[in-house]
Amino acid sequence: MSLHLPQLSNDPQAPFPAPATALAVPDGLLAFGGDLSAERLLNAYRNGIFPWYSDGEPILWWSPSQRAVFRSDAIHLPTRLRRSLRDSSWVVRMDTAFSDIIAACATAPRAGQAGTWITPAMQRAYVELHRLGHAHSVEVFDGSELDGGRLVGGLYGLGVGRMFCGESMYSAESGASSVALAALARYLHIRGWPLIDAQVPNAHTRRLGVETWTRREYLQALSGLRDYDVPPENWAVKFGEYPASTLATTASA
């Protein structure tokens, strides 16, 4: 590690360096070390920071200069996908298969990328955040729960006040992760959560309507949302199960 890169202490309550001090190359690299305890992870997300590293590396912490952000009322599903949903047998649920979703995200092949940053340690850490009520998954099944539906895609992330910080998504069938995102956005918008952090923009998220904000813009928005006292609730029960076909008319074109 570079001498210019701060190393985090073993104390999970220790503050992170200011995001503005992150490196320009590689963009957003802020610190290394520490651990993946729930306390440290929640502190990181509250300050616009997230972990991203590969097996064999120390834990690396990032706050990129450009941030990908979705508005929860402005997800754009492609016309072809919207058309296919009209007669789809897919259904959407929340928090009924978190471990399956994160494991699938870890093993999903991604263009131009070898291996995964969702290491076994990362999986354990986010499963613990889920157990504590902070991390959530959206799941797309082919067939209802009563029919023993097959998991075809989804996403996971965590809530910080009224900001949802997305971590990863995957599709076993084309369009399933986009459906999960649209379903999440609808759920959040109804509850007054205006934004979904998607970390770093890419071609796929741009097609779905992601905006690129500066670090300063993102941190300013986060500061206005992270301290909301959100009453604990069972997302699986609140969300229930509904046909993905409903998103053919409720998501933006």
Solvent accessible surface area in square Angstrom, and as a share of the most:
residue,aa,sasa,rsa
1,M,122,0.55
2,S,58,0.37
3,L,182,0.90
4,H,158,0.70
5,L,10,0.05
6,P,59,0.37
7,Q,127,0.56
8,L,16,0.08
9,S,58,0.37
10,N,139,0.72
11,D,72,0.37
12,P,38,0.24
13,Q,129,0.57
14,A,22,0.17
15,P,115,0.72
16,F,25,0.10
17,P,31,0.19
18,A,58,0.45
19,P,22,0.14
20,A,83,0.64
21,T,89,0.52
22,A,15,0.12
23,L,49,0.24
24,A,84,0.65
25,V,133,0.77
26,P,66,0.42
27,D,62,0.32
28,G,0,0.00
29,L,15,0.07
30,L,2,0.01
31,A,0,0.00
32,F,29,0.12
33,G,11,0.11
34,G,28,0.27
35,D,48,0.25
36,L,23,0.11
37,S,38,0.25
38,A,22,0.17
39,E,80,0.36
40,R,1,0.00
41,L,0,0.00
42,L,39,0.19
43,N,41,0.21
44,A,0,0.00
45,Y,2,0.01
46,R,87,0.32
47,N,52,0.26
48,G,1,0.01
49,I,1,0.00
50,F,4,0.02
51,P,1,0.01
52,W,107,0.38
53,Y,19,0.07
54,S,52,0.34
55,D,107,0.56
56,G,90,0.86
57,E,79,0.35
58,P,54,0.34
59,I,26,0.13
60,L,15,0.08
61,W,0,0.00
62,W,27,0.10
63,S,0,0.00
64,P,8,0.05
65,S,38,0.25
66,Q,81,0.36
67,R,3,0.01
68,A,0,0.00
69,V,0,0.00
70,F,2,0.01
71,R,103,0.38
72,S,6,0.04
73,D,91,0.47
74,A,26,0.20
75,I,7,0.04
76,H,70,0.31
77,L,1,0.00
78,P,62,0.39
79,T,76,0.44
80,R,199,0.73
81,L,21,0.10
82,R,39,0.14
83,R,139,0.51
84,S,68,0.44
85,L,2,0.01
86,R,146,0.53
87,D,141,0.73
88,S,30,0.20
89,S,70,0.45
90,W,26,0.09
91,V,16,0.09
92,V,0,0.00
93,R,21,0.08
94,M,0,0.00
95,D,28,0.14
96,T,66,0.38
97,A,13,0.10
98,F,7,0.03
99,S,63,0.41
100,D,85,0.44
101,I,0,0.00
102,I,2,0.01
103,A,43,0.33
104,A,22,0.17
105,C,1,0.00
106,A,10,0.07
107,T,112,0.65
108,A,24,0.19
109,P,136,0.86
110,R,70,0.26
111,A,112,0.87
112,G,94,0.91
113,Q,75,0.33
114,A,105,0.81
115,G,66,0.63
116,T,46,0.27
117,W,37,0.13
118,I,1,0.01
119,T,3,0.02
120,P,75,0.47
121,A,37,0.29
122,M,0,0.00
123,Q,44,0.19
124,R,159,0.58
125,A,11,0.09
126,Y,0,0.00
127,V,52,0.30
128,E,62,0.28
129,L,0,0.00
130,H,50,0.22
131,R,166,0.61
132,L,81,0.40
133,G,47,0.45
134,H,64,0.29
135,A,0,0.00
136,H,13,0.06
137,S,0,0.00
138,V,1,0.00
139,E,0,0.00
140,V,0,0.00
141,F,16,0.07
142,D,46,0.24
143,G,15,0.15
144,S,27,0.18
145,E,109,0.49
146,L,176,0.88
147,D,114,0.59
148,G,63,0.61
149,G,18,0.17
150,R,128,0.47
151,L,38,0.19
152,V,0,0.00
153,G,0,0.00
154,G,0,0.00
155,L,6,0.03
156,Y,1,0.00
157,G,0,0.00
158,L,0,0.00
159,G,14,0.13
160,V,8,0.04
161,G,16,0.15
162,R,80,0.29
163,M,0,0.00
164,F,1,0.00
165,C,1,0.00
166,G,15,0.14
167,E,15,0.07
168,S,13,0.08
169,M,40,0.18
170,Y,23,0.09
171,S,49,0.32
172,A,64,0.49
173,E,57,0.26
174,S,108,0.70
175,G,18,0.17
176,A,0,0.00
177,S,7,0.05
178,S,4,0.03
179,V,0,0.00
180,A,0,0.00
181,L,3,0.02
182,A,5,0.04
183,A,0,0.00
184,L,1,0.00
185,A,2,0.02
186,R,74,0.27
187,Y,10,0.04
188,L,1,0.00
189,H,94,0.42
190,I,123,0.63
191,R,80,0.29
192,G,38,0.36
193,W,16,0.06
194,P,58,0.36
195,L,9,0.04
196,I,5,0.02
197,D,0,0.00
198,A,26,0.20
199,Q,23,0.10
200,V,70,0.40
201,P,21,0.13
202,N,76,0.39
203,A,62,0.48
204,H,62,0.28
205,T,10,0.06
206,R,138,0.50
207,R,152,0.56
208,L,2,0.01
209,G,17,0.16
210,V,18,0.10
211,E,58,0.26
212,T,69,0.40
213,W,31,0.11
214,T,59,0.35
215,R,39,0.14
216,R,200,0.73
217,E,85,0.38
218,Y,1,0.00
219,L,47,0.23
220,Q,132,0.59
221,A,25,0.19
222,L,1,0.01
223,S,56,0.36
224,G,49,0.48
225,L,20,0.10
226,R,67,0.24
227,D,98,0.51
228,Y,101,0.38
229,D,138,0.71
230,V,53,0.31
231,P,98,0.62
232,P,138,0.87
233,E,67,0.30
234,N,90,0.46
235,W,16,0.06
236,A,27,0.21
237,V,113,0.65
238,K,112,0.48
239,F,22,0.09
240,G,31,0.30
241,E,68,0.31
242,Y,32,0.12
243,P,67,0.42
244,A,0,0.00
245,S,32,0.21
246,T,50,0.29
247,L,1,0.01
248,A,3,0.03
249,T,113,0.66
250,T,79,0.46
251,A,13,0.10
252,S,41,0.26
253,A,89,0.69
